[in-house]
Amino acid sequence: MRHGRWFAPVIASLLITLAQAQLHTGGTGGPNSSGNVHVRVILENGRNAGPYLQVRLLGGGTSTIGTTYTNDIGEAYFNGVPLGSYYLEVSGDGIQTQSTDSFMVDERKVSQSQWVTVRRLEESGPRPVSAHSTMVSANDLNVPGKARKELDKANEEMAMQNWKKALEHLNKAIALAPQYATAYNNLGVFYAKTNDIPHEEEALKKAVSLDEHFAPALLNYGKLCMRQKNFPQAEELLQKAVTVEPNNPETLMLLANAEFMDRHFDAAIVSAHQAHSAGQDHPSFVHYIAARAYQQKNQQSQALAEFQLFLQEEPKGPRADYVRGDVAKMQSVSATQPAGPQ
């Protein structure tokens, strides 16, 4: 894992070379021939989906041929796959489970690439941070390599729900580096997954105390405060996270929600608009928050516009049906009101 940044491209290059060599020789053609599948998981905005997502290679029906996990840049590999028809299923924390169309592993190609686009969940739980993430705490720069390896092992065990082993590796990482903010953040994630809220809060509070500018820990602690309905503290933590990452749509949406629940309606509207401006991958739910905030301010036309934006971005599903009902009521009330002076 330590050399994951350069090792993955080397593997990809090697696989391409092997594929070209087989094409030149006409393929193996034998009854036991097999191929390799290179999987790349990306988000809707084209960015890599990150590590620890489960990737299953499935054959006919629902039989599982192999299971692996994405690396730091959202890649996964299946080597030595028998010839035949397969499809992929990607799942994990913070994303909607996604299956692909079927594809063939045949003797014409030694290796092939499959791209899978997944969608982030708006209300995802706390997420661990990789030892090689670009969003690391300043305190982590001098962390020894052994501690980083323990952190990566813990993350892998958490992805496989091997809770006992994950905790052992996290404790080893912290013993090797007592000021390791990322390890405390991931320890908080571990306790969240095992439903131990007091220890989750203790670990996240420690991570934030070690580095008050560490956005992942601020975000995860803010999510915990939202679950605890401690909206003022959630607002404070998420505002700090936004200061560090001003264009993170998920953090802006959570901040807007915390501000709304804390009855800071003007601030909620501003944060929702910032989330919308942050990029096309912003959650559609930000428009619902803004609409509700406008309704609290009795600004019905602005609320209606936000509801309509929500429906443009999320035209199907139970939430869309619910919003259409609200819009119909608002339009009905508006039609019965007397017109203003001309």
Buried (B, 14 or more C-beta within 10 A) or exposed (E): BEEBEEEBEEBBEEBBEBBEEBEEEEBBEEEEBBBBBBBBBBBEEEEBBBBBBBBBBBBEEEEEBBBBBBBBBBBBBBBEBEBBEBBBBBBBBBBEEBEBEEEEBEBBBBBBBBEBBBBBEBEBBBBBBBBBBEBBBEBBEEBEEEBBBBBBBBBBBBBBEBEEBBBBBBBBBBEBBEBBBBBBBBBBBBBBBBEBEEBBBBBBBBBBEBBBBBBBBBBBBBBBBBBEEBBEBBBBBBBBBBEBBEEBBBBBBBBBBBBBBBEBBEBBBBBBBBBBEBEEBBBBBBBBBBBBBBBBEEBBEBBBBBBBBBBEBBEEEEBBEEBBEBBEEBEEEEEEEEEEEE
